[in-house]
Structure formats: structure tokens, C-alpha cells
Amino acid sequence: MMPRLLLVEDDPRLGPLVADELAEQWTVTLCADGESALETADAEYFDVMVIDRRLPGIDSTTVIATLRQRRISTPVLMLTALSEVHDRVSGLDAGANDYLVKPFDFDELTARLRALTRDYTGTGTSVEIGGWAFYPEDHSITSPYAGRVMLTEKETALLRLLAGEPSRAFTRQHLLSAVFDNGEQLGTVDTYVHYIRRKTDRDLITTIRGVGYRLGTPV
């Protein structure tokens, strides 16, 4: 599966053009305004986002700040036709990770996106979850009392996503779109949460009623 990218661009000509160019390396979802961008980011998982500086309705800095307030830490690159320092600073202060001034070269855009996602990818080191040590690249988790437990690819992907933002409550729909194939039902998320809990500790993943799941704090 190609990494997923949310593109927020209101220009009816530029938006589809950028989406087509990026589609060679990314699975692209295109939104034309801030409101739909926030709705989409809440409902689906993305590896990176590209957001235009000037948007109708909810402006881009508000979109990015709202994402961060909702504990969505997905890397964001801001596209801007505004080259003044204060405009770039306002975007970065809102929570953007990088910016690119229009007009831009597509090779530079894709290089910056690769750099942003590379910074957010695990490198084989362990992630501490309570007393457990999770090794995503090895598809395993080490118990504080029973040794090493092997995980399947989907179990690893689900736990990796939760561990990447441990304080965030993910919706079941968000987890479904990020980890599982198209056509799977929401119950698949519950099934795999059950699998992980059965192999490890029930408190490793916490159920958030009315929302979904987040990483737990097992002893």
C-alpha cells in the first residue's frame, strides 16, 4: 500500500494537477476547503498532509491548529504564495512542519514530503508501553514477565499507530482506514484489538466509549 496523503487546495485547476503528480508515490485525497479537510482528517488516517495557505471558510492556520489541538500529529507541509516572513512564521507557529512557496518544483515537493515522513518512521528501536517493550520492525513485543510475544503484520500495524500518538483516542473508522484493506468492516478493528489483548495485557489498549481506542498503560 502506498502512503496516504491529504491535499487541501481550493484552486480548481492546481488541486487536481498536484494530486495527479503526487499520485505516483502517494494515495491522495483532495479537499477544497478547511471544513472538509478537518472532517476527513478526523475520519481517516494519513501519513502526511499538504495544505494551501489561503483557504475559503476555515483558514489554513486554524485548520492546522485544530488538528494539533485534536492531538493529530501527522506531518503538515504548507503551500503558500505568501513569501513574507510573518506569513511563514504564522503557519509554522500554528503547527505546520514545513512550507513551500509557490510556484514550486514537484521534485522539491516530493523530496520534502519524503523527508517529513521519514522523520516520523520507526527505525527498529523499541517503544515502551508500560512495562512492555514493543519492537515494530521485529513484529514482536516483550512481556515484563513472560518474555517475547510475536505479532502478526496487522497487529503490529495497529499497535504501531496507537503507540505513535499515545495520548490520542482514535476512532474505529480511522484505525480501519489506516491499517486494514478496503472492504473490511468496523468489527475487524475490534477483532484485532481483542487479538492483541489476548496475546499481551488487556490494559495495553484502552477502550474510549463513544470514540474508539487509544494506547493503554499496563503495569
Sequence and secondary structure as in RCSB ss.txt:
>XXXX:A:sequence
MMPRLLLVEDDPRLGPLVADELAEQWTVTLCADGESALETADAEYFDVMVIDRRLPGIDSTTVIATLRQRRISTP
VLMLTALSEVHDRVSGLDAGANDYLVKPFDFDELTARLRALTRDYTGTGTSVEIGGWAFYPEDHSITSPYAGRVM
LTEKETALLRLLAGEPSRAFTRQHLLSAVFDNGEQLGTVDTYVHYIRRKTDRDLITTIRGVGYRLGTPV
>XXXX:A:secstr
   EEEEE   TTHHHHHHHHHTTTSEEEEESSHHHHHHHHHHS  SEEEEESS SSS HHHHHHHHHHTT    
EEEEES  SHHHHHHHHHHT SEEEESS  HHHHHHHHHHHHHHTS  S  EEETTEEEEGGGTEEEETTTEEEE
  HHHHHHHHHHHHSTT  EEHHHHHHHHS TT  THHHHHHHHHHHHHS GGGEEEETTTEEEE    
